[in-house]
Amino acid sequence: MVFGEFTVEHGVVEKKITDSSCQFQPLDTIHDAQETLPDYPPTKRMKTEEGEGSGEKREVVENTDSDGLMHQENPDQKLPTRPEVPNVGQPRNHYGKTNVHRESRLWFAKSSIVCVSQQKDVAGLTEAARRVFKNIDDEVKETNCNAYIVPLEETAPMTSDFRGLSERLDEMVLADPIELDDFSASTHDYPDKISFTGAPLLDPMTTSSREVLEVAKRRRNTNENHVYQKFDKTKNKYFFDGCNQNVVPKELEFFGRFRGEEPAPAPGYLPVPIYQVDSLEQMPRLLEVLSSTSMSVVRGLGDVIGLNPDDFLIETLAKVKHDYDLICLRQIPQKATTNYWCVPLKGKKRPNPREWACYDAHHTKKLGEFSEYYEKIHDLVREAILQLNNNLEEADKITEELANKMKESSMPMDGIDGIAKDATMGAFGTNMDLTDTTTWPRQAANVNLFPDSFRPDGCGTLLNFAGEMIAGLNKPQMYLKLPGARTTGHLENNCLTSINYNMGPGDCVWYGVPMEYAAELQKIIAKKMSLLTMLVEQFWGCEEEILKAGIPLQKFIQKPGDLAYVGIGTYHWVQSNGFATNLSWNLATPTYTQLAVAAACHDHYLANKYSSLMPIENIAWNMVMRKAEMDEKMKKLLKNILMRSLANSQFEIDYISKKHKVFTIRDAKTGDVKLDSVERCQECRQVLFNNVPVVLIKEHIPKQKGKPAKYVEDDGTGTTTVPLVFCFECCSKKKFRNVTVYQRYTLVTLASLFDGFNVLNDVPSTSGTPSASDYHSTSNVFDDAYDSEDDSAPSSSTAHLKPRNRYQTKFW
């Protein structure tokens, strides 16, 4: 959003403020296709418990290792064992005498040795040395990874019934209209946030816009929504709770046909298919098989399109822009089956890795500094490999020395405190934005080599109808990894699909849980961490506990050149087990299933006081404006969304009229404000579609522990003000007194679009899915092409109006 010399992009205020009395704190709004950076201090201190279970007093033996960590042994305590749960590595209920930070350093060193020793430029290794490296590889090798090559012509079970959830999905977003005798009124007069699930009270297929608007007006005096059912938080608290789970048993039988000589997966593990691509002519079939997948690997695509991994080498990137500000996560490197923490524990506290919570810190480094660190670690590893090659009998000593040198060579923590003094903090360069094609022409050219249906701005994504570019969603981003770099567990924003290409040279290990088991996983997360924060807190799932809960777990290795495809609604978490550079973004596949799940996810967010990043209303209206090609089911879904959105606009207009002393409405096209295509509330991040409230703020006091952020409204005495967007709810709660509402469209315009969108008759397609270039043209995506600019048009609801951006950032 542009206001004179002020720029507000996705809620971040960017301007040099010379008045020292004005303090504006930008909001954290880094977006990515894989994970989200929670709004927490540089180091996060988690509560540790002294014991679990019945609370009985237990006799323990305390041990203090060189790290200063207190460890306990309880020889009488035993994990409950079930024959169906396989051995997944070191038990995560206690560490015993394990020196966690020494083990972390050794794993970091050994994984680095394995990765570098396998690179082509490492030559002259003796056979004896290779055997030693093989033994080291066996020590750090992940277990229970299952991925089988499946021919593209093979059809997986229940592909026509997405994950067995089609009926449930229809009930959520395409429910039949119902009649209510008793309406539950809101306890406030400002409009409720829009919801997309629950039954409508009018039939979207047969109701005219005039009827929708007239019924919507009843809310003005009653606070009752007579257009669609009041939002039910309890039904949306967990994502797809109590749903059909019939697909996985059939998939296990299906995948069994393709495992060849591979051993059968351990009980509870679900394999993923590997699809080999040898020609772009196979893309239509590939898209078809991917449409119902939970997770898949696509192999060979990089060779087919001529992708050049050398253009993505960290050294190459640093030469292009040495001073690029790179966000770095600092984490303890470790095997994927453990969850060591980087904070020191005091008194009798003990590390309890059975908790799912994660620790890390983040700060910003120049890309050149990160590249120097990366190369320094590489050089140390190469030196150790040469020593090992000549002194095999000293293998343990050389490895230990390497581990210590790697710790000593760590990048500075820049004043971040609260870290155990003996912890080795690896660096993970995240969310490196490649959208500036002037700076990154070679990298952009590589991205453009992907098939159109896979490109972030191609025909294969509904995000092209959003009208905005969001880093990591429909903007490609890079992730620069050393061994142990973790992307903690998450769903993609609005349960979109994502693609992640591994440039190598090392491997990454992936975990996934199919969408139909999302609620069961969330219940464990809520129990282990917090129900209130299950969507924002970082977690690292414990294999053992997931399997004991009866949740199928997918685990596979992504090799260099592999494209990992994460299907709709799949929970996943990722770790690099070598040096790797990954390229990633989201896709919103242009299907009914994707948009329906995104709408359901919007309401899941709403029930958990979290905001949807995907602007669903904007996408729906823009698809109609552009006469996008779609099937009948997609049309029905859009008609449902449009009816709710139209009613919501009426709710807002009536509220503005009711509170006319506070709100002044202006035409967004002729006012002194140029809105971005998508605007979000500065405080709660709600997407605002049609009526956008703007408040002049002279001082912003950032939120502090236990205290919310404070915005001081302009009273005419400030020397510098910043116009910020707020939703109607936040305007009411913050008691703003002078709010200008910028209206994109008149209700006449929206009503005309609604009535003109006929579900039963084909809508002629003129342009199909737009390309990203449409957003850089002189006309805005949301230019009101249907508005005749005739303010005398009959509309009792608009006659009085004359004249008329902590999103979690995800890290791969």
HELIX and SHEET records of a PDB file:
HELIX    1   1 VAL A  100  SER A  117  1                                  18    
HELIX    2   2 GLU A  127  VAL A  140  1                                  14    
HELIX    3   3 PHE A  162  GLY A  164  5                                   3    
HELIX    4   4 SER A  166  VAL A  173  1                                   8    
HELIX    5   5 SER A  209  ALA A  216  1                                   8    
HELIX    6   6 ARG A  219  THR A  222  1                                   4    
HELIX    7   7 LYS A  233  ASN A  236  1                                   4    
HELIX    8   8 VAL A  247  PHE A  255  1                                   9    
HELIX    9   9 GLY A  256  PHE A  258  5                                   3    
HELIX   10  10 LEU A  280  GLN A  282  5                                   3    
HELIX   11  11 MET A  283  LEU A  290  1                                   8    
HELIX   12  12 LEU A  301  ILE A  305  1                                   5    
HELIX   13  13 PRO A  309  PHE A  312  5                                   4    
HELIX   14  14 ILE A  314  VAL A  320  1                                   7    
HELIX   15  15 LEU A  367  ASN A  390  1                                  24    
HELIX   16  16 LEU A  392  GLU A  394  5                                   3    
HELIX   17  17 ALA A  395  GLU A  408  1                                  14    
HELIX   18  18 PRO A  441  VAL A  447  1                                   7    
HELIX   19  19 LEU A  462  PHE A  465  5                                   4    
HELIX   20  20 ASN A  493  CYS A  495  5                                   3    
HELIX   21  21 MET A  515  TYR A  517  5                                   3    
HELIX   22  22 ALA A  518  LYS A  528  1                                  11    
HELIX   23  23 LEU A  531  THR A  533  5                                   3    
HELIX   24  24 GLU A  543  LYS A  548  1                                   6    
HELIX   25  25 TYR A  592  ALA A  607  1                                  16    
HELIX   26  26 ILE A  616  MET A  625  1                                  10    
HELIX   27  27 GLU A  632  LYS A  658  1                                  27    
HELIX   28  28 PHE A  728  LYS A  733  1                                   6    
HELIX   29  29 LEU A  747  GLY A  756  1                                  10    
HELIX   30  30 ALA A  772  HIS A  776  5                                   5    
HELIX   31  31 ALA A  799  LEU A  801  5                                   3    
SHEET    1   A 3 VAL A   2  PHE A   3  0                                        
SHEET    2   A 3 PHE A   6  GLU A   9 -1                                        
SHEET    3   A 3 VAL A  12  GLU A  14 -1                                        
SHEET    1   B 2 VAL A  61  THR A  64  0                                        
SHEET    2   B 2 MET A  70  GLU A  73 -1                                        
SHEET    1   C10 ALA A 147  ILE A 149  0                                        
SHEET    2   C10 VAL A 272  GLN A 276  1                                        
SHEET    3   C10 MET A 295  ARG A 299  1                                        
SHEET    4   C10 ASP A 562  VAL A 566 -1                                        
SHEET    5   C10 THR A 497  PRO A 505 -1                                        
SHEET    6   C10 ALA A 580  LEU A 587 -1                                        
SHEET    7   C10 GLN A 477  LYS A 481 -1                                        
SHEET    8   C10 GLY A 426  ASP A 433 -1                                        
SHEET    9   C10 ASP A 325  GLN A 331 -1                                        
SHEET   10   C10 ALA A 361  LYS A 366 -1                                        
SHEET    1   D 4 ARG A 486  HIS A 490  0                                        
SHEET    2   D 4 TYR A 571  SER A 576 -1                                        
SHEET    3   D 4 CYS A 508  VAL A 513 -1                                        
SHEET    4   D 4 GLN A 554  GLN A 558 -1                                        
SHEET    1   E 4 PHE A 663  ASP A 667  0                                        
SHEET    2   E 4 VAL A 739  GLN A 743  1                                        
SHEET    3   E 4 ASN A 691  ILE A 701 -1                                        
SHEET    4   E 4 LYS A 710  GLU A 713 -1                                        
SHEET    1   F 4 PHE A 663  ASP A 667  0                                        
SHEET    2   F 4 VAL A 739  GLN A 743  1                                        
SHEET    3   F 4 ASN A 691  ILE A 701 -1                                        
SHEET    4   F 4 VAL A 722  VAL A 725 -1                                        
SHEET    1   G 2 GLU A 679  ARG A 680  0                                        
SHEET    2   G 2 VAL A 687  LEU A 688 -1                                        
END                                                                             
